[in-house]
Amino acid sequence: MNQILSRRPLLKALVGGAIVLGFDPRRRSWVTEASASGPLDGVPALDGTLFVDAAHLAAAADDFGHIISHTPVAVLLPGSVADIAKVIRFARRHGLQVAMRGQGHAQFGQPQVQGGIVIDSSSLSVIHEIGTDFADVDAGVLWSALVNTAATHGLTPPVLTDYLELAVGGTLSVGGLGGTTQHFGLQVDNVLQLEVVTGEGDVVTCSRIRLPELFAAVLAGLGQCAIIVRAKVRLVPAQAQALVFHLFYDDINLYVHDQELLLNDGRFSYLEGQVVANPDGVTWRYMIEAASYFTPPAMPNQTALLAGLSDDRSTSEIFTQTYSDFAFRLAPLIEFLMSIGVWGFPHPWIDLWVPASRAASYVGGIIAHLTTTDTGQGPVLFYPIDTHKVQAPLYRLPDERIAFGFHILRTAAPPTTDVVNAMLVQNRTFYEQAVAVGGTRYSIGAIPFTRADWRHHFDGVYPFLAVSKLRFDPDNVLTPGQGIF
Ligand SMILES: Cc1cc2nc3c(=O)[nH]c(=O)nc-3n(C[C@H](O)[C@H](O)[C@H](O)COP(=O)(O)OP(=O)(O)OC[C@H]3O[C@@H](n4cnc5c(N)ncnc54)[C@H](O)[C@@H]3O)c2cc1C
């Protein structure tokens, strides 16, 4: 995972084994034969490899959603940050667009570029340093690798996503939400410094002190102003174990009340929650998923942790796991979904935020008509955060101190176009209903969205984003798959 690529001095742009000589600006295509007629713009010498073969292009024309397919003209596996800068300058010169790809876990074409260049960040996979309270990592490092390496130093990132096989650069481009967001904000709120490559091909270091406008434009900036190539992120001491609670409710009002109580007093280390289907597949329950991290001999006080809650205690599940098993808790399920082929089905996910004051009525209204056919048996997450903990200006949240995330992580089953389209139509409807009650979206997932929708989404910070775009990516080279500019 953390291999260090040797620097390769020679051009390694391959097409079916042949060397790419250059780019034909008239035909807008790669030239692989010396007999090419007309002007030829040579591909810059790279430390890594520029692939233009069908297999690489097809892989980059897909993502976890399997809904959108935009085929690029090349895929760069960078051997250095300099490669990324060179390729962005090259692309800009030729009017090509570029997107960085983390692990391609997006669901609606966000890391894709029709007729452009996709940069595969997986070769930027070095953990450069673990300090006493920070890690300095390449953008392509997976959170799973960072968790494992930090653990050997007794440390952990303060905020982990539920699934850890996501790239650091990928989640920092969107936000990075988890059960400890209640205490620490999003992953983007725990970044000390970034190295980025702008849309002009400049390699720049930024932080809250150094070029703070660029720093703010990149965190949760959906890849619009610069590409993240390296990040210095906070680490905190890791506890050894997690006491985990699954607490069930039949009444959404009681559930929302207790979630707010727990958020307000912050008694748990980790706080999430789900809407879970009853065996009939038509009715639903609500489940608080909470955990208290500890290192023996210190032990959490279970009675105090459960005080004042109105869950159906007869069905509660309470157990202890190692911190590592808890952090990697989804791995066995995902391995199973992969083994039965369902992981490869389309995933038209929807991820929304609703103000706490409207959470029970909004989510209750949707749940009343939702069935497991609508979700394809995918999980439905529903839990609150303190919006004041989120500092990144481009991450849009409802205008209340507490907001509930509502995520329908759908699988289109059967995986037909009709099923996908019906889910997309429903996503759009749910989004509009959320906006009507003061909600926003988490800018991942698959909601059909126009440029006007983005303007509305960014609202008061749209001028900041637009000015930053003009300043750092004036020719709109970067990340067109988001559909913002
Ligand atoms: C199973 C699963 C579980 C998830 N769980 C969570 C969760 O718990 N919490 C949460 O917050 N999210 C979660 N997500 C969503 C996830 O954060 C997004 O999919 C995110 O895009 C990260 O995925 P990725 O690294 O594969 O990025 P990609 O999908 O490859 O990229 C996403 C976007 O970011 C851009 N991008 C990627 N890397 C960079 C970079 N280095 N610089 C600039 N732009 C870049 C891409 O061009 C694209 O526009 C989950 C997704 C999946 C599939």
PDBQT file of the ligand as one rigid body, heavy atoms in Angstrom, charges set to zero:
ROOT
HETATM    1  C1  LIG A 501     -19.201   2.139   0.694  1.00  0.00    +0.000 C 
HETATM    2  C2  LIG A 501     -19.032   3.613   0.869  1.00  0.00    +0.000 A 
HETATM    3  C3  LIG A 501     -19.056   4.138   2.142  1.00  0.00    +0.000 A 
HETATM    4  C4  LIG A 501     -18.908   5.510   2.341  1.00  0.00    +0.000 A 
HETATM    5  N1  LIG A 501     -18.926   5.986   3.611  1.00  0.00    +0.000 NA
HETATM    6  C5  LIG A 501     -18.786   7.297   3.810  1.00  0.00    +0.000 A 
HETATM    7  C6  LIG A 501     -18.786   7.837   5.128  1.00  0.00    +0.000 A 
HETATM    8  O1  LIG A 501     -18.938   7.125   6.113  1.00  0.00    +0.000 OA
HETATM    9  N2  LIG A 501     -18.623   9.177   5.276  1.00  0.00    +0.000 N 
HETATM   10  C7  LIG A 501     -18.435  10.000   4.205  1.00  0.00    +0.000 A 
HETATM   11  O2  LIG A 501     -18.258  11.189   4.399  1.00  0.00    +0.000 OA
HETATM   12  N3  LIG A 501     -18.449   9.517   2.945  1.00  0.00    +0.000 NA
HETATM   13  C8  LIG A 501     -18.622   8.200   2.732  1.00  0.00    +0.000 A 
HETATM   14  N4  LIG A 501     -18.646   7.715   1.458  1.00  0.00    +0.000 N 
HETATM   15  C9  LIG A 501     -18.600   8.658   0.343  1.00  0.00    +0.000 C 
HETATM   16  C10 LIG A 501     -17.186   9.020  -0.029  1.00  0.00    +0.000 C 
HETATM   17  O3  LIG A 501     -16.676   9.976   0.898  1.00  0.00    +0.000 OA
HETATM   18  C11 LIG A 501     -17.188   9.613  -1.416  1.00  0.00    +0.000 C 
HETATM   19  O4  LIG A 501     -17.548   8.619  -2.337  1.00  0.00    +0.000 OA
HETATM   20  C12 LIG A 501     -15.877  10.251  -1.778  1.00  0.00    +0.000 C 
HETATM   21  O5  LIG A 501     -16.015  10.636  -3.119  1.00  0.00    +0.000 OA
HETATM   22  C13 LIG A 501     -14.614   9.456  -1.546  1.00  0.00    +0.000 C 
HETATM   23  O6  LIG A 501     -14.451   8.434  -2.430  1.00  0.00    +0.000 OA
HETATM   24  P1  LIG A 501     -13.144   8.269  -3.336  1.00  0.00    +0.000 P 
HETATM   25  O7  LIG A 501     -11.894   8.434  -2.579  1.00  0.00    +0.000 OA
HETATM   26  O8  LIG A 501     -13.314   6.977  -4.052  1.00  0.00    +0.000 OA
HETATM   27  O9  LIG A 501     -13.255   9.522  -4.352  1.00  0.00    +0.000 OA
HETATM   28  P2  LIG A 501     -13.737   9.546  -5.857  1.00  0.00    +0.000 P 
HETATM   29  O10 LIG A 501     -15.080   8.946  -5.965  1.00  0.00    +0.000 OA
HETATM   30  O11 LIG A 501     -12.699   8.957  -6.722  1.00  0.00    +0.000 OA
HETATM   31  O12 LIG A 501     -13.799  11.116  -6.134  1.00  0.00    +0.000 OA
HETATM   32  C14 LIG A 501     -14.865  11.884  -5.656  1.00  0.00    +0.000 C 
HETATM   33  C15 LIG A 501     -14.722  13.325  -6.175  1.00  0.00    +0.000 C 
HETATM   34  O13 LIG A 501     -13.571  13.923  -5.594  1.00  0.00    +0.000 OA
HETATM   35  C16 LIG A 501     -12.635  14.271  -6.598  1.00  0.00    +0.000 C 
HETATM   36  N5  LIG A 501     -11.326  13.928  -6.092  1.00  0.00    +0.000 N 
HETATM   37  C17 LIG A 501     -10.871  12.711  -5.721  1.00  0.00    +0.000 A 
HETATM   38  N6  LIG A 501      -9.626  12.810  -5.258  1.00  0.00    +0.000 NA
HETATM   39  C18 LIG A 501      -9.279  14.114  -5.340  1.00  0.00    +0.000 A 
HETATM   40  C19 LIG A 501      -8.119  14.851  -5.011  1.00  0.00    +0.000 A 
HETATM   41  N7  LIG A 501      -7.049  14.247  -4.500  1.00  0.00    +0.000 N 
HETATM   42  N8  LIG A 501      -8.112  16.188  -5.230  1.00  0.00    +0.000 NA
HETATM   43  C20 LIG A 501      -9.197  16.809  -5.754  1.00  0.00    +0.000 A 
HETATM   44  N9  LIG A 501     -10.322  16.160  -6.092  1.00  0.00    +0.000 NA
HETATM   45  C21 LIG A 501     -10.364  14.828  -5.880  1.00  0.00    +0.000 A 
HETATM   46  C22 LIG A 501     -13.008  13.452  -7.812  1.00  0.00    +0.000 C 
HETATM   47  O14 LIG A 501     -12.606  14.047  -9.019  1.00  0.00    +0.000 OA
HETATM   48  C23 LIG A 501     -14.512  13.401  -7.679  1.00  0.00    +0.000 C 
HETATM   49  O15 LIG A 501     -15.074  14.581  -8.182  1.00  0.00    +0.000 OA
HETATM   50  C24 LIG A 501     -18.776   6.355   1.228  1.00  0.00    +0.000 A 
HETATM   51  C25 LIG A 501     -18.763   5.827  -0.065  1.00  0.00    +0.000 A 
HETATM   52  C26 LIG A 501     -18.891   4.471  -0.240  1.00  0.00    +0.000 A 
HETATM   53  C27 LIG A 501     -18.902   3.912  -1.626  1.00  0.00    +0.000 C 
ENDROOT
TORSDOF 0
